[in-house]
């Protein structure tokens, strides 16, 4: 499965899965990955211009993090 990165290039889930570290050798938690994705895609978007839409999307993001923590 591929998604587009913020620069439009495809990012494969398998690549993310095999790369659990960032520069400096630190490991990245699922929360950090989700937060990075959020920061790359939502600020400045159409969603960011509508408070109700932003709140729904933010709640969904937080719910996703909780659900993923439970499944790991």
DSSP file (Angstrom, degrees, kcal/mol; ACC not computed):
  #  RESIDUE AA STRUCTURE BP1 BP2  ACC     N-H-->O    O-->H-N    N-H-->O    O-->H-N    TCO  KAPPA ALPHA  PHI   PSI    X-CA   Y-CA   Z-CA
    1    1 A X              0   0    0      0, 0.0    12,-2.2     0, 0.0     2,-0.4   0.000 360.0 360.0 360.0 135.4    0.0    0.0    0.0
    2    2 A X  E     -A   12   0A   0     10,-0.2     2,-0.3    11,-0.1    10,-0.2  -0.940 360.0-177.8-123.0 144.2    1.3    3.4   -0.9
    3    3 A X  E     -A   11   0A   0      8,-2.3     8,-4.0    -2,-0.4     2,-0.4  -0.873  33.9-102.3-127.1 164.8    0.4    6.9    0.2
    4    4 A X  E     -A   10   0A   0     -2,-0.3     6,-0.2     6,-0.3     5,-0.1  -0.745  28.1-136.7 -92.7 137.8    1.8   10.2   -0.8
    5    5 A X    >   -     0   0    0      4,-3.4     3,-2.5    -2,-0.4    -1,-0.0  -0.285  40.3 -90.3 -76.6 172.2    4.3   12.1    1.3
    6    6 A X  T 3  S+     0   0    0      1,-0.3    -1,-0.1     2,-0.1    -2,-0.0   0.746 129.9  54.3 -60.5 -23.2    3.9   15.8    1.8
    7    7 A X  T 3  S-     0   0    0      2,-0.2    -1,-0.3     3,-0.0     3,-0.1   0.392 121.7-106.6 -91.9   5.3    6.1   16.4   -1.3
    8    8 A X  S <  S+     0   0    0     -3,-2.5     2,-0.2     1,-0.3    -2,-0.1   0.343  78.5 129.4  91.4  -6.9    3.9   14.2   -3.4
    9    9 A X        -     0   0    0      1,-0.1    -4,-3.4    -5,-0.1    -1,-0.3  -0.583  65.9-102.8 -82.7 145.9    6.3   11.2   -3.6
   10   10 A X  E     -A    4   0A   0     -6,-0.2     2,-0.5    -2,-0.2    -6,-0.3  -0.408  30.9-162.1 -70.1 140.6    4.9    7.8   -2.8
   11   11 A X  E     -A    3   0A   0     -8,-4.0    -8,-2.3    -2,-0.1     2,-0.3  -0.989  11.7-143.2-121.4 121.0    5.7    6.4    0.6
   12   12 A X  E >>  -A    2   0A   0     -2,-0.5     4,-1.7   -10,-0.2     3,-0.6  -0.668  11.6-136.4 -86.3 137.0    5.2    2.6    1.0
   13   13 A X  H 3> S+     0   0    0    -12,-2.2     4,-2.9    -2,-0.3     5,-0.2   0.880 107.4  59.1 -55.9 -38.0    3.9    1.4    4.3
   14   14 A X  H 3> S+     0   0    0    -13,-0.3     4,-1.8     1,-0.2    -1,-0.3   0.860 102.9  52.3 -61.3 -35.2    6.5   -1.4    4.1
   15   15 A X  H <4 S+     0   0    0     -3,-0.6     4,-0.5     2,-0.2    -1,-0.2   0.910 111.4  45.7 -67.1 -41.8    9.2    1.3    4.0
   16   16 A X  H >< S+     0   0    0     -4,-1.7     3,-1.3     1,-0.2    -2,-0.2   0.927 111.1  53.4 -64.7 -44.1    7.9    3.0    7.1
   17   17 A X  H 3< S+     0   0    0     -4,-2.9     3,-0.3     1,-0.3    -1,-0.2   0.857 110.8  46.1 -60.2 -36.7    7.5   -0.4    8.9
   18   18 A X  T 3< S+     0   0    0     -4,-1.8     2,-0.3     1,-0.2    -1,-0.3   0.499 107.5  62.5 -84.7  -3.4   11.2   -1.2    8.2
   19   19 A X    <   +     0   0    0     -3,-1.3    -1,-0.2    -4,-0.5    -2,-0.1  -0.578  52.4 154.0-123.0  69.0   12.4    2.2    9.3
   20   20 A X        +     0   0    0     -2,-0.3     8,-2.5    -3,-0.3     2,-0.3   0.279  56.8  74.1 -82.4  15.3   11.5    2.6   12.9
   21   21 A X  B     -B   27   0B   0      6,-0.3     2,-0.2    -3,-0.1     6,-0.2  -0.868  60.7-155.6-125.4 160.3   14.4    5.1   13.6
   22   22 A X    >   -     0   0    0      4,-2.0     3,-1.9    -2,-0.3     4,-0.4  -0.666  52.7 -50.8-119.0 178.7   15.1    8.7   12.8
   23   23 A X  T 3  S+     0   0    0      1,-0.3     3,-0.4    -2,-0.2    -1,-0.2  -0.231 127.9  34.6 -51.6 135.8   18.3   10.6   12.4
   24   24 A X  T 3  S-     0   0    0      1,-0.2    -1,-0.3    -3,-0.1     0, 0.0   0.392 123.7 -88.0  94.8  -1.7   20.5    9.9   15.4
   25   25 A X  S <  S+     0   0    0     -3,-1.9    -1,-0.2     1,-0.2    -2,-0.2   0.565  78.5 150.0  80.6   7.8   19.3    6.4   15.8
   26   26 A X        -     0   0    0     -3,-0.4    -4,-2.0    -4,-0.4    -1,-0.2  -0.465  46.7-120.5 -72.4 146.4   16.3    7.2   18.0
   27   27 A X  B     -B   21   0B   0     -6,-0.2     2,-0.5    -2,-0.1    -6,-0.3  -0.587  22.3-135.6 -83.0 152.9   13.3    4.9   17.7
   28   28 A X        -     0   0    0     -8,-2.5     2,-0.1    -2,-0.2    -9,-0.0  -0.932  11.7-143.1-113.9 127.2   10.0    6.4   16.7
   29   29 A X     >  -     0   0    0     -2,-0.5     4,-2.2     1,-0.1     5,-0.2  -0.405  28.1-110.4 -81.3 163.8    6.8    5.5   18.4
   30   30 A X  H  > S+     0   0    0      1,-0.2     4,-2.5     2,-0.2     5,-0.2   0.875 121.1  56.5 -60.6 -36.9    3.5    5.1   16.6
   31   31 A X  H  > S+     0   0    0      1,-0.2     4,-2.7     2,-0.2    -1,-0.2   0.915 106.9  48.5 -59.6 -43.3    2.3    8.3   18.3
   32   32 A X  H  > S+     0   0    0      2,-0.2     4,-2.4     1,-0.2    -2,-0.2   0.893 110.9  50.4 -66.0 -39.1    5.3   10.2   16.9
   33   33 A X  H  X S+     0   0    0     -4,-2.2     4,-2.4     2,-0.2    -2,-0.2   0.927 112.9  46.1 -63.6 -44.1    4.7    8.8   13.4
   34   34 A X  H  X S+     0   0    0     -4,-2.5     4,-2.7     1,-0.2    -2,-0.2   0.919 112.9  49.6 -64.9 -43.5    1.0    9.9   13.5
   35   35 A X  H  X S+     0   0    0     -4,-2.7     4,-2.6     2,-0.2    -1,-0.2   0.899 110.8  50.0 -63.5 -39.9    1.9   13.3   14.9
   36   36 A X  H  X S+     0   0    0     -4,-2.4     4,-2.0     2,-0.2    -1,-0.2   0.925 111.8  48.0 -62.9 -44.7    4.5   13.8   12.2
   37   37 A X  H  X S+     0   0    0     -4,-2.4     4,-1.4     2,-0.2     5,-0.2   0.920 111.6  51.0 -60.6 -44.4    2.0   12.8    9.5
   38   38 A X  H >X>S+     0   0    0     -4,-2.7     4,-3.0     1,-0.2     3,-0.6   0.944 111.1  47.1 -58.3 -50.2   -0.6   15.2   11.1
   39   39 A X  H 3<5S+     0   0    0     -4,-2.6    -1,-0.2     1,-0.2    -2,-0.2   0.821 111.9  51.9 -63.6 -31.7    1.9   18.1   11.1
   40   40 A X  H 3<5S+     0   0    0     -4,-2.0    -1,-0.2    -5,-0.2    -2,-0.2   0.768 124.6  23.0 -73.9 -25.5    2.8   17.4    7.5
   41   41 A X  H <<5S+     0   0    0     -4,-1.4    -2,-0.2    -3,-0.6    -3,-0.2   0.747 117.4  46.2-117.3 -28.3   -0.7   17.3    6.2
   42   42 A X  T ><5S+     0   0    0     -4,-3.0     3,-2.6    -5,-0.2     6,-0.5   0.915  80.2  86.0 -96.6 -45.3   -3.2   19.2    8.3
   43   43 A X  T 3 <S+     0   0    0     -5,-0.6     3,-0.1     1,-0.3     4,-0.0  -0.359 106.7  14.6 -58.5 132.1   -1.9   22.7    9.3
   44   44 A X  T 3  S+     0   0    0      1,-0.3    -1,-0.3     2,-0.1    -2,-0.1   0.397 103.5 121.3  85.1  -3.9   -2.8   25.1    6.5
   45   45 A X  S <> S-     0   0    0     -3,-2.6     4,-0.7     1,-0.1     3,-0.3  -0.280  83.1 -99.3 -84.1 174.5   -5.2   22.7    4.9
   46   46 A X  T >4 S+     0   0    0      1,-0.2     3,-1.1     2,-0.2     4,-0.3   0.877 125.1  58.4 -59.0 -38.4   -8.9   23.2    4.3
   47   47 A X  G >4 S+     0   0    0      1,-0.3     3,-1.5     2,-0.2     7,-0.5   0.877  99.1  58.1 -59.5 -38.5   -9.6   21.2    7.4
   48   48 A X  G 34 S+     0   0    0     -6,-0.5    -1,-0.3    -3,-0.3    -2,-0.2   0.714  99.3  59.5 -67.2 -19.6   -7.6   23.7    9.4
   49   49 A X  G << S+     0   0    0     -3,-1.1     2,-0.5    -4,-0.7    -1,-0.3   0.516  98.8  63.0 -87.2  -5.1   -9.8   26.6    8.3
   50   50 A X    <>  -     0   0    0     -3,-1.5     4,-2.9    -4,-0.3     5,-0.2  -0.953  68.2-157.6-125.5 112.0  -13.0   25.0    9.8
   51   51 A X  H  > S+     0   0    0     -2,-0.5     4,-2.6     1,-0.2     5,-0.2   0.889  93.5  48.3 -57.4 -44.8  -13.0   24.6   13.6
   52   52 A X  H  > S+     0   0    0      2,-0.2     4,-2.1     1,-0.2    -1,-0.2   0.929 114.0  46.1 -64.5 -44.3  -15.6   21.9   13.6
   53   53 A X  H  > S+     0   0    0      2,-0.2     4,-2.6     1,-0.2     5,-0.2   0.913 112.7  51.5 -63.4 -42.3  -13.9   19.9   10.9
   54   54 A X  H  X S+     0   0    0     -4,-2.9     4,-2.9    -7,-0.5     5,-0.2   0.926 109.7  49.6 -59.3 -45.8  -10.5   20.4   12.7
   55   55 A X  H  X S+     0   0    0     -4,-2.6     4,-2.3    -5,-0.2    -1,-0.2   0.888 111.8  48.1 -63.0 -39.8  -12.0   19.1   16.0
   56   56 A X  H  X S+     0   0    0     -4,-2.1     4,-2.2     2,-0.2    -1,-0.2   0.934 114.6  45.7 -65.4 -46.1  -13.5   16.0   14.3
   57   57 A X  H  X S+     0   0    0     -4,-2.6     4,-2.3     2,-0.2    -2,-0.2   0.907 112.9  50.1 -64.2 -41.7  -10.2   15.2   12.5
   58   58 A X  H  X S+     0   0    0     -4,-2.9     4,-2.4     2,-0.2    -1,-0.2   0.913 110.4  49.7 -64.0 -42.7   -8.1   15.8   15.7
   59   59 A X  H  X S+     0   0    0     -4,-2.3     4,-2.4     1,-0.2    -1,-0.2   0.904 110.3  51.1 -62.2 -41.1  -10.4   13.5   17.7
   60   60 A X  H  X S+     0   0    0     -4,-2.2     4,-2.5     2,-0.2    -2,-0.2   0.897 109.0  51.4 -62.5 -40.2  -10.1   10.8   15.0
   61   61 A X  H  X S+     0   0    0     -4,-2.3     4,-2.1     2,-0.2    -2,-0.2   0.935 111.7  45.9 -62.4 -46.7   -6.3   11.1   15.1
   62   62 A X  H  X S+     0   0    0     -4,-2.4     4,-2.0     1,-0.2    -2,-0.2   0.878 112.3  51.3 -65.4 -37.9   -6.3   10.7   18.9
   63   63 A X  H  X S+     0   0    0     -4,-2.4     4,-2.7     2,-0.2    -1,-0.2   0.910 107.9  53.1 -64.2 -42.5   -8.7    7.8   18.7
   64   64 A X  H  X S+     0   0    0     -4,-2.5     4,-2.6     1,-0.2     5,-0.2   0.920 107.6  50.9 -58.1 -45.5   -6.5    6.1   16.1
   65   65 A X  H  X S+     0   0    0     -4,-2.1     4,-2.0     1,-0.2    -1,-0.2   0.922 111.8  47.3 -60.1 -44.1   -3.4    6.5   18.4
   66   66 A X  H  X S+     0   0    0     -4,-2.0     4,-1.8     2,-0.2    -2,-0.2   0.915 112.7  48.8 -63.7 -42.9   -5.3    4.9   21.3
   67   67 A X  H  X S+     0   0    0     -4,-2.7     4,-1.6     1,-0.2    -2,-0.2   0.899 111.2  49.4 -64.4 -41.0   -6.6    2.0   19.1
   68   68 A X  H  X S+     0   0    0     -4,-2.6     4,-1.0     1,-0.2    -1,-0.2   0.876 107.7  54.6 -67.2 -36.5   -3.2    1.3   17.7
   69   69 A X  H  < S+     0   0    0     -4,-2.0     3,-0.5    -5,-0.2    -1,-0.2   0.910 108.5  49.5 -61.9 -41.2   -1.7    1.2   21.2
   70   70 A X  H  < S+     0   0    0     -4,-1.8    -1,-0.2     1,-0.2    -2,-0.2   0.841 110.0  50.9 -65.9 -33.6   -4.2   -1.4   22.2
   71   71 A X  H  <        0   0    0     -4,-1.6    -1,-0.2     1,-0.2    -2,-0.2   0.631 360.0 360.0 -83.2 -12.8   -3.6   -3.6   19.2
   72   72 A X     <        0   0    0     -4,-1.0    -1,-0.2    -3,-0.5    -2,-0.1   0.467 360.0 360.0 -86.2 360.0    0.2   -3.7   19.6
